[in-house]
Amino acid sequence: MIRPRRSLLFMPGSNARALEKARNLPADGIILDLEDSVAPDAKAMARDQIAKAIAAGGFGKREVLIRVNSLDTPWWVEDVTMAGKARPDGILVPKISTVDDLNAIANRLSDVNAPTSIRVWAMIETARAVLDADKLAAASRDSETRLAGFVFGPNDISRETRIRMQPGRAAMIPMITHCILATRAHGLEILDGPYSDISNIDGFATECAQGRDLGFDGKTLIHPSHIEACNAIFTPPAEEVEQARKIIAAFEKPENASRGAIQLEGRMVERLHADMAQRTIAIADAIAAMGH
């Protein structure tokens, strides 16, 4: 089943008010955070609050992920243990660089008998992760890893590589494309990283549209004010959905059953366009079912 992932909003696990607010925001998903937004002395409290928030429910059809701390910190084992027992839809793991990192997470989830429904998302934030994106994505062939996809992390990559984050992200496009190709080669999803200049709505919308055109499935967000624009940009336009339905209907006609290409409204349409149309319709229907 296709799940809309247009907008996934980070919410600090240490902020009880934010956790409550998350239940009513029109984001497709909520990422309850234990990492960057939570101070070291608040990690344990945030862990407890997140576990209680998930147990209480009320998130509706929103996908609920927990971002744990990275494997080079003293907190990740307790984070993953809690997440395995709390039963979110998935866990987001920062700074995944090797298949061994994925296996460490998988082993911990297995140790706490976490249900197989909990999926793992890898944050691609290091030079090694970008270089080995195909190896990481290929690890999804082992169902034990639970790997569902990547979240591209441009800020950390910029810090590590000294590639500057400029409007338009020209210098990053080769890395973004490389990671997107890796996910698609292995049937995974990939989400764009957040846009840091919260007040620059035009800049945000431009980067959102760029991300959509590059092939991202959606974008992670750090402020609720970005949700509406993000959802709109990653929603297939009504005319695109209508055209997709026309393509499917045309190929379903008995006279076209065995044809690889047909003419529709003066344009040549191939079977590959029908495949693309099926996905467009599935996404549109899934978005409508969210009911935001």
C-alpha positions as CSV (number, residue, x, y, z in Angstrom):
1,M,0.0,0.0,0.0
2,I,1.3,3.5,-0.9
3,R,1.5,5.8,2.0
4,P,1.6,9.6,1.6
5,R,4.8,11.0,3.0
6,R,4.6,14.6,1.7
7,S,5.4,16.2,5.1
8,L,7.0,14.7,8.1
9,L,7.4,17.2,11.0
10,F,10.0,16.9,13.7
11,M,8.6,17.5,17.2
12,P,10.9,17.6,20.3
13,G,10.1,14.7,22.6
14,S,11.0,16.9,25.7
15,N,8.2,19.3,24.9
16,A,4.9,17.9,26.2
17,R,2.9,20.7,24.5
18,A,4.5,19.9,21.2
19,L,3.6,16.2,21.5
20,E,0.0,17.1,22.2
21,K,-0.1,19.6,19.3
22,A,1.3,16.9,16.9
23,R,-2.0,15.0,17.1
24,N,-3.9,17.8,15.2
25,L,-1.4,19.0,12.7
26,P,-2.1,18.3,9.0
27,A,1.3,16.6,8.4
28,D,1.4,13.1,6.9
29,G,3.8,12.1,9.6
30,I,5.2,13.1,12.9
31,I,8.8,12.5,14.0
32,L,9.0,12.5,17.8
33,D,12.6,13.5,18.4
34,L,15.2,12.4,20.9
35,E,18.2,13.8,19.1
36,D,19.0,17.3,18.1
37,S,16.1,19.1,19.8
38,V,16.6,17.4,23.2
39,A,19.3,18.5,25.6
40,P,21.5,15.7,27.1
41,D,19.9,16.0,30.6
42,A,16.4,15.8,29.1
43,K,16.9,12.6,27.1
44,A,15.4,10.2,29.7
45,M,12.4,12.5,30.3
46,A,11.8,12.8,26.6
47,R,12.0,9.0,26.2
48,D,9.3,8.6,28.8
49,Q,7.1,11.3,27.3
50,I,7.3,9.8,23.9
51,A,6.5,6.3,25.1
52,K,3.4,7.7,27.0
53,A,2.3,9.8,24.0
54,I,2.4,6.8,21.6
55,A,0.6,4.7,24.2
56,A,-2.1,7.3,24.5
57,G,-2.6,7.4,20.7
58,G,-4.7,10.0,19.0
59,F,-2.4,10.5,16.0
60,G,-5.0,9.4,13.6
61,K,-3.7,8.3,10.2
62,R,-0.4,10.1,10.6
63,E,2.7,8.0,10.4
64,V,4.6,8.2,13.7
65,L,8.4,7.8,13.8
66,I,10.8,8.2,16.7
67,R,14.2,9.7,15.9
68,V,16.7,8.0,18.2
69,N,20.2,9.2,19.0
70,S,23.1,8.1,16.8
71,L,25.1,5.0,17.4
72,D,28.1,7.0,18.6
73,T,26.2,8.3,21.6
74,P,25.5,6.7,25.0
75,W,21.7,7.0,24.5
76,W,20.9,5.0,21.5
77,V,20.5,1.6,23.2
78,E,17.9,2.9,25.6
79,D,16.2,4.9,22.8
80,V,15.8,1.9,20.5
81,T,14.7,-0.3,23.5
82,M,11.9,2.2,24.3
83,A,11.0,2.5,20.6
84,G,10.8,-1.2,20.2
85,K,8.3,-1.5,23.1
86,A,6.4,1.7,22.2
87,R,5.5,0.4,18.7
88,P,5.7,3.5,16.5
89,D,5.4,3.0,12.8
90,G,9.1,3.4,12.5
91,I,12.4,4.7,13.9
92,L,14.6,7.2,12.3
93,V,18.3,6.7,12.9
94,P,20.8,9.5,12.5
95,K,24.3,9.2,10.9
96,I,23.9,5.7,9.5
97,S,27.1,5.1,7.5
98,T,27.6,1.3,7.2
99,V,25.6,-1.9,7.0
100,D,27.0,-2.8,10.4
101,D,25.1,0.3,11.8
102,L,21.9,-1.0,10.3
103,N,22.6,-4.5,11.7
104,A,23.2,-3.0,15.2
105,I,19.8,-1.4,15.2
106,A,18.2,-4.6,13.8
107,N,19.8,-6.7,16.5
108,R,18.6,-4.4,19.3
109,L,15.1,-4.4,18.0
110,S,15.2,-8.2,17.8
111,D,16.6,-8.4,21.4
112,V,13.5,-6.5,22.7
113,N,11.1,-8.5,20.5
114,A,10.0,-5.4,18.6
115,P,7.1,-6.2,16.2
116,T,8.1,-6.5,12.6
117,S,5.8,-3.7,11.7
118,I,8.3,-1.2,13.1
119,R,10.3,0.0,10.1
120,V,13.8,1.6,10.1
121,W,14.7,4.8,8.3
122,A,18.3,5.8,7.8
123,M,19.5,9.4,7.9
124,I,22.1,9.9,5.2
125,E,24.3,12.5,6.8
126,T,27.9,11.5,6.2
127,A,30.3,11.3,3.3
128,R,30.6,7.5,3.8
129,A,26.8,7.1,3.7
130,V,26.5,9.0,0.4
131,L,29.4,7.0,-1.2
132,D,27.9,3.7,0.0
133,A,24.2,4.6,-0.5
134,D,23.7,1.6,-2.8
135,K,25.2,-0.8,-0.2
136,L,23.0,0.6,2.5
137,A,19.9,0.4,0.3
138,A,20.8,-3.1,-0.8
139,A,20.7,-4.2,2.9
140,S,16.9,-3.9,2.7
141,R,17.0,-7.3,0.9
142,D,17.6,-8.7,4.4
143,S,14.2,-8.3,6.0
144,E,15.9,-8.3,9.4
145,T,17.1,-4.8,8.8
146,R,13.5,-3.5,8.4
147,L,14.9,-0.8,6.1
148,A,12.1,1.3,4.6
149,G,14.1,4.2,3.2
150,F,16.5,7.2,3.6
151,V,16.2,10.7,4.9
152,F,18.8,13.0,3.2
153,G,20.5,15.2,5.7
154,P,22.1,18.2,3.9
155,N,23.2,20.2,6.9
156,D,25.3,17.4,8.4
157,I,26.7,16.5,5.0
158,S,27.6,20.1,4.5
159,R,29.4,20.2,7.8
160,E,31.4,17.0,7.1
161,T,32.3,17.7,3.5
162,R,32.6,21.5,3.5
163,I,30.2,21.6,0.5
164,R,28.4,24.9,1.1
165,M,24.6,25.0,1.4
166,Q,23.6,27.6,-1.1
167,P,20.1,28.5,-2.5
168,G,19.4,26.0,-5.3
169,R,21.7,23.4,-3.7
170,A,23.6,23.0,-7.1
171,A,26.7,21.5,-5.4
172,M,24.5,18.9,-3.6
173,I,22.5,17.7,-6.6
174,P,24.9,15.0,-7.6
175,M,24.8,13.5,-4.1
176,I,21.0,13.8,-3.9
177,T,20.6,12.1,-7.2
178,H,23.0,9.3,-6.2
179,C,21.0,8.6,-3.1
180,I,17.7,8.7,-4.9
181,L,19.0,6.3,-7.5
182,A,20.1,3.9,-4.7
183,T,16.7,3.9,-3.1
184,R,14.8,3.4,-6.3
185,A,17.1,0.6,-7.4
186,H,16.0,-1.3,-4.2
187,G,12.4,-0.2,-4.0
188,L,12.8,2.1,-1.1
189,E,11.5,5.6,-0.3
190,I,13.5,8.8,0.3
191,L,12.6,12.0,2.0
192,D,14.3,15.4,1.6
193,G,16.0,17.1,4.6
194,P,14.5,20.2,6.4
195,Y,14.8,23.8,5.3
196,S,16.4,25.9,8.0
197,D,15.3,29.4,7.1
198,I,11.9,29.1,8.7
199,S,10.6,32.6,7.9
200,N,11.6,32.4,4.2
201,I,8.4,30.8,2.8
202,D,9.3,31.5,-0.8
203,G,12.7,29.9,-0.4
204,F,11.1,26.9,1.3
205,A,8.5,26.5,-1.5
206,T,11.3,26.7,-4.1
207,E,13.3,24.0,-2.4
208,C,10.2,21.8,-1.9
209,A,9.4,22.0,-5.6
210,Q,13.0,21.2,-6.4
211,G,12.9,18.2,-4.1
212,R,9.7,16.9,-5.7
213,D,11.2,17.3,-9.2
214,L,14.4,15.5,-8.2
215,G,12.3,12.5,-7.1
216,F,12.0,12.8,-3.3
217,D,8.7,11.3,-1.9
218,G,8.3,14.2,0.6
219,K,10.2,16.5,2.9
220,T,11.1,16.5,6.6
221,L,10.1,19.8,8.3
222,I,11.2,21.7,11.5
223,H,8.3,24.1,11.7
224,P,4.5,23.6,11.4
225,S,4.2,26.7,9.3
226,H,5.8,24.7,6.4
227,I,3.2,21.9,6.4
228,E,0.6,23.5,4.1
229,A,3.0,24.5,1.4
230,C,4.8,21.2,1.5
231,N,1.6,19.2,1.2
232,A,0.4,21.3,-1.7
233,I,3.7,20.9,-3.6
234,F,3.9,17.2,-3.1
235,T,0.3,16.5,-4.0
236,P,-0.3,15.6,-7.6
237,P,-2.3,18.4,-9.3
238,A,-5.9,17.6,-10.1
239,E,-5.3,17.8,-13.9
240,E,-2.4,15.3,-13.6
241,V,-4.6,12.9,-11.7
242,E,-7.4,13.3,-14.3
243,Q,-4.9,12.7,-17.1
244,A,-3.7,9.6,-15.3
245,R,-7.2,8.2,-15.1
246,K,-7.7,8.8,-18.8
247,I,-4.5,6.9,-19.6
248,I,-5.6,3.9,-17.5
249,A,-9.1,3.9,-19.0
250,A,-7.6,4.0,-22.5
251,F,-5.4,1.0,-21.9
252,E,-8.2,-0.9,-20.3
253,K,-10.3,-0.8,-23.6
254,P,-10.5,-4.2,-25.2
255,E,-9.0,-3.0,-28.4
256,N,-5.9,-1.7,-26.6
257,A,-5.3,-4.8,-24.4
258,S,-2.3,-6.1,-26.3
259,R,-0.9,-2.8,-27.5
260,G,2.3,-1.4,-26.1
261,A,1.6,2.2,-27.2
262,I,-1.6,4.0,-28.1
263,Q,-2.6,7.5,-29.3
264,L,-4.5,9.6,-26.8
265,E,-5.6,13.1,-27.5
266,G,-3.0,13.5,-30.1
267,R,-0.1,12.2,-28.0
268,M,1.7,8.9,-28.1
269,V,1.3,7.1,-24.8
270,E,3.2,4.0,-23.8
271,R,2.7,1.3,-21.2
272,L,5.3,2.9,-19.0
273,H,3.0,6.0,-18.9
274,A,0.2,3.7,-17.6
275,D,2.6,2.5,-14.8
276,M,3.3,6.1,-13.9
277,A,-0.4,6.9,-14.0
278,Q,-1.2,4.0,-11.6
279,R,1.2,5.5,-9.1
280,T,-0.2,9.0,-9.5
281,I,-3.7,7.7,-8.9
282,A,-2.6,5.6,-5.9
283,I,-0.9,8.6,-4.2
284,A,-3.9,10.9,-4.9
285,D,-6.3,8.3,-3.4
286,A,-4.0,7.8,-0.4
287,I,-3.8,11.5,0.2
288,A,-7.6,11.8,0.0
289,A,-7.9,9.0,2.5
290,M,-5.8,11.0,5.0
291,G,-8.7,13.4,5.2
292,H,-6.6,16.4,6.3
